[in-house]
Amino acid sequence: MKSALILRSSVFSVVGKWFLSLSSIALVNVASAIDPQAFVQEHCIKCHGKEKQKGDRRFDGLGIDFADEDTAYDWQEILDLLNLGEMPPEDEPQPAADDVRELVSWITGELEHAYEIHKSAEAQPRLRRLNRREYLNTIRDLCELNMDSFDPTQSFPPDERFEGFENVGSELVLSDYLMERYLEAASATIQKAIDFSPRVRPIHETFRPDDFTDRTFHFRPQVWFEVNVDGKYLDVGHGDTKSYRVYARRFEKGVPADGYYTIRVRAEGVGRINRYDPKLLGIDLDEPIKAEVLVTDPSVGYPGRRYNASDRIVATFPLKDDEVAVYEVRTWMDKGFVPILRYANGPQPIKGVLTRIAPKYHAEVLPSNWRDGVAAQPAENQEVYLSDVYEGPRVRLYDFSIEGPEIDSWPSKSHVSIVGPGVARADQVDVERVIEKFATKAFRRPVLDAEIGRYLDFHKNRRARGEDAELALKSTLTAILASPNFLYVEAPLDDALAEDEGYSSQWKQYALASRLSYFIWSSMPDEALFAAAEQGKLSEPHELRYQTLRMLRDPKARAFVDGFTDSWLHLNDLGAMPPDSKKFKEYHDRQLKPLMKEETRLFFQDILENNRDIEAFIDSDFTYLNRYMADLYQVDGVKSDAFERVSLPNGSSRGGLLGQASVLTMTSNGVETSPVVRGIWVLENILGTPPSPPPPDVDPLEPDIRGATTIRDQLFNHRKVETCAECHRKIDPIGFALESFDPIGRSRTIYQNDAGKIISKVDTSGQLVTGEKFQDIGELKELLMERKDLFARCLVEKMLTYALGRELGFSDRATINEMTEELARRNYGLADLVELVATSEAFREI
């Protein structure tokens, strides 16, 4: 008789309400006296039969032939429900513990056989094209291009997602429209990478106050507050995030070539300490005045006083008060880009600020026809302007210079990497050698002779049609970048061609190298990984482990941190419903969205790099904050704009993911919180037990939850709908615990309406479906910690989905079980989990 691990291969430490100990029932004989169908008939059919199908599940016709995938899947669902303690419901007659034990054992044993049966049926090649992020990273590494400002994917349609993941092959379809965009992107890439033009001459330009104005005389403006009185300095008083900034008009052609430039700003902060009421200014005067340097492409849009889609912030300088100093930044700029200066944290909009200040502090500047706080046009004979007497905070700019590009060698690094060193003209290029070298890197495997021949013929045809040597070469390389062999992560070979050239078996090594590099780097393999594939080493688990750990230590592994956190935690949805600009002004003024993401990413990176226990995601004694995030959390002692690791006090509600503003904001609707949305998020992404979707015939909960009744009252009434009650008793309690945070993640203890009137206290207590009660988020975390194995399984599933780039199937259950068990044996280290995924049989199967 074959024995089987029960409880999903030791994933759970309890079974429902019977609290069965793993130590006492670790292994049982699959043979069982219990009649599984009779058990289901007695305990399940009332709620999941012909008359009623709670959770959209029906088991009255359930057979026991596990070779049928639908039957096996239904029994898997029953096993899951038993393990979670959700079946039978607590208000129904309960089966004997021995019966449950025997049924769990029988299902588990049958499922082990079923996994193997269905594994071969599900095993089939799965094509997956590069998503936008992977495409950009691959272009960067393939052509050795700086991508700080170059983005050939801007016109690509958004990548479709599967449960938050943007790299699932079934969703990444290739349309005619996208193929046209790929051709455009490939052409733009090759055009930028290859440059046969003469060496450029570096520039050294210095711009003074008069260069930043479009007038030929000095002026004292009333509204936009860019004051240039005598040409000695320019005062900038406005700090609007997307509009007003200063730009050197005479530098309209921008920098002469791609490269690194040094930008120097000579400036000071003035007026931070003043006699005005800070509320009238609407800014935090405890902060230093900050000058922000941007670079932008004027061909995309006018660079001054207007948001430009190509804007890129390259530096933010805290200015000294009333002390002139030079501030310097070295940054990459693409050809034609221009530098911009902005008052990063100044009053906005400045017109409203000036309108509030003038009546209270500077009545002498008000026009005679001032009425009811509305500014009229100044009189023609007005002698005193507000800009003459204004004492508020300003950036005082004396001059602004730019020097570069830095050119150590010419042509560029990208040019040399493709056409080789010492090639001054296109007609000197060894076309066949360039095609072979470029296609091998682009296809991420040795290129076949037949493929080289096709591209050589293509090049010859272009030349025969009259194209010059440079254009024909670029057209050929563009065609390589439009090939499925480049656009797909593991593009299958032409079997006949590969067989003719004796290459069919070796292809799998290179395919595995690509799978690993796109898992950890979201980009193509490097030379070391290529070499391991060429030597046939990647089929050896110890080599795969070595390469995985090596790649995790590389800075490019930050792509895994960003990509996986965005996918698993749905951070790619952050900002989809931005918080109300009036109720949550600080979110917009301080540009908190990227800061919220950065906290979570740095937190994840810390756990990964130190191989910490994954329980830190549930609760931790640290996080990463800068001054703005610390202010949001009311954490003292953080004064820097840069993020730093911050220790949290015992019992802090901020420990773990559930206290982070990224998650809390993403699970809100921009106006108010929803316990339902937050509860579902925890079930899906922490416990891995998502509820069934709501029935189509049930009206959704009204979004207005701050009326005469509390949210608890409304959800209580909602649960009176029978079809809603089953799921909401799982969802709502968890969501209530997170109500101690508002829509942007600030702590709160009361609900208030828009007028500031207190409606009710926040009640964070609840009870899980398994009976455990909690009073607040701290106690909820303790209960989640008791379900650590459940969380581990969820994280295994999420990471395996991300690594494979496909939806997991029924047969993947066995892999998930094994990996979850091994992760527990390794004390739940996050880096260990990455290694387990990369060395798993599922990952190595090509």
Secondary structure, 3 states (H helix, E strand, C coil): CCEEECHHHHCCCCCCCCCCCHHHHCEEECCCCCCHHHHHHHHCCCCECCCCEHHHCCCCCCCCCCCCHHHHHHHHHHHHHHHHCCCCCCCCCCCCHHHHHHHHHHHHHHHHHHHHHHHHHHCCCCCCECCHHHHHHHHHHHHCCCCCCCCCCCCCCCCCCECCECCCHHHCCCCHHHHHHHHHHHHHHHHHHCCCCCCCCCEEEEECHHHHCCCCCCECCCCCCEEECCCCCEEECCCCCCCCCEECHHHCCCCCCCEEEEEEEEEEEECCCCCCCHHHHCCCCCCCCEEEEEEECCCCCCCCCCCCCCCEEEEEEECCECCCEEEEEEEEECCCCEEEEEECCCCCCHHHHHHHHHHHHCHHHCCCCCECCECCCCCCCCCCCHHHHCCCCEEEEEEEEEEECCCCCCCCHHHHHHHCCCCCCHHHCCHHHHHHHHHHHHHCCCCCHHHHHHHHHHHHHHHHCCCCHHHHHHHHHHHHHCCHHHHECCCCCCHHHHHHCCCCCCHHHHHHHHHHHHHHCCCCCCHHHHHHHHCCCCCCHHHHHHHHHHHHCCHHHHHHHHHHHHHHCCHHHCCCCCCCCCCCHHHHHCCHHHHHHHHHHHHHHHHHHCCCEHHHHCCCCEEEECHHHHHHHCCCCCCCCCCEEEECCCCCCCCCHHHCHHHHHHCECCCCECHHHHHHHHHHHCCCCCCCCCCCCCCCCCCCCCCCCCHHHHHHHHCCCHHHHHHHHHHHHHHHHHHHECCCCCECCEEECCCCCEEEECCCCEECCCCCEECCHHHHHHHHHHCHHHHHHHHHHHHHHHHHCCCCCCCHHHHHHHHHHHHHHCCCEHHHHHHHHHHCHHHHCC
